[in-house]
Each structure stands twice: as C-alpha cells, then as structure tokens.
C-alpha cells in the first residue's frame, strides 16, 4: 500500500470515529445532538465515502485499462 493511500484511509477512519464520538459525547452531556454536530457528521461521512469510493473507482478503471 502506498503512503498516500495509507493517509487517505487513516483520514477517512479518523473522520468517522471522531464524528461518532462527538455525537455520543454530546448526546450524553446534553441529551440532544445540535445541528452543527449533525452537519459535521454528514460532511465527515461524505468525505470518508468519497475517499473510499475514489480509490475503488480508480482501481476499477486501472483494471479495465489493463485488459
């Protein structure tokens, strides 16, 4: 695995874990999740999905071009 791929995956996993932890902590402290936290969660999941999906699409395109 290349160094850049490792950074992408680490960033995606960190975003997912941090958004879940933030929602969990706020739900415990306040009993409700604020709109800003929900926006952060949505953006974190979209970026993580884009990072995972982009690598998948690039691999599929490379495989198709090799054939």
LINDATA-V399166 format. One record per residue. RES is the residue in three letters. SS is DSSP state (~ for helix, > for strand, _ for the rest). PHI is phi as a letter, one per 20 degrees, with the letter a starting at -180 (999 if undefined). Layout:
res->RES ss->SS phi->PHI
res->RES ss->SS phi->PHI
This chain:
res->UNK ss->_ phi->999
res->UNK ss->_ phi->f
res->UNK ss->~ phi->f
res->UNK ss->~ phi->f
res->UNK ss->~ phi->f
res->UNK ss->~ phi->f
res->UNK ss->~ phi->f
res->UNK ss->~ phi->f
res->UNK ss->~ phi->f
res->UNK ss->~ phi->f
res->UNK ss->~ phi->f
res->UNK ss->~ phi->f
res->UNK ss->~ phi->f
res->UNK ss->~ phi->f
res->UNK ss->~ phi->f
res->UNK ss->~ phi->f
res->UNK ss->~ phi->f
res->UNK ss->~ phi->f
res->UNK ss->~ phi->f
res->UNK ss->~ phi->f
res->UNK ss->~ phi->f
res->UNK ss->~ phi->f
res->UNK ss->~ phi->f
res->UNK ss->~ phi->f
res->UNK ss->~ phi->f
res->UNK ss->~ phi->f
res->UNK ss->~ phi->f
res->UNK ss->~ phi->f
res->UNK ss->~ phi->f
res->UNK ss->_ phi->d
res->UNK ss->_ phi->n
res->UNK ss->_ phi->b
res->UNK ss->_ phi->d
res->UNK ss->_ phi->f
res->UNK ss->~ phi->f
res->UNK ss->~ phi->f
res->UNK ss->~ phi->f
res->UNK ss->~ phi->f
res->UNK ss->~ phi->f
res->UNK ss->~ phi->f
res->UNK ss->~ phi->f
res->UNK ss->~ phi->f
res->UNK ss->~ phi->f
res->UNK ss->~ phi->f
res->UNK ss->~ phi->f
res->UNK ss->~ phi->f
res->UNK ss->~ phi->f
res->UNK ss->~ phi->f
res->UNK ss->~ phi->f
res->UNK ss->~ phi->f
res->UNK ss->~ phi->f
res->UNK ss->~ phi->f
res->UNK ss->~ phi->f
res->UNK ss->~ phi->f
res->UNK ss->~ phi->f
res->UNK ss->~ phi->f
res->UNK ss->~ phi->f
res->UNK ss->~ phi->f
res->UNK ss->~ phi->f
res->UNK ss->~ phi->f
res->UNK ss->~ phi->f
res->UNK ss->~ phi->f
res->UNK ss->~ phi->f
res->UNK ss->~ phi->f
res->UNK ss->~ phi->f
res->UNK ss->~ phi->f
res->UNK ss->_ phi->f
